Amino acid sequence: MSDTQPSDEKPEPPETAAQRRARRAQFLRDLMEARALRDRVQPRRARAARMRQQMRMRTFRW
């Protein structure tokens, strides 16, 4: 018994920068979709979150 991968499985080649960007873009699209759904389902909580974000932006110093 070995601790490494079984001999019939080939190790995956390293991910390219383009593949990483595509995967990240898909993740961000899914995240925005989930946030939009949450905002529709919980409008009061969404409004409170928007107000907190606006307050953070107002008090942010450059």
PyMOL commands that set and color helices and strands:
alter all, ss='L'
color gray80, all
select helices_A, chain A and resi 17-41+43-59
alter helices_A, ss='H'
color red, helices_A
deselect
rebuild
show_as cartoon
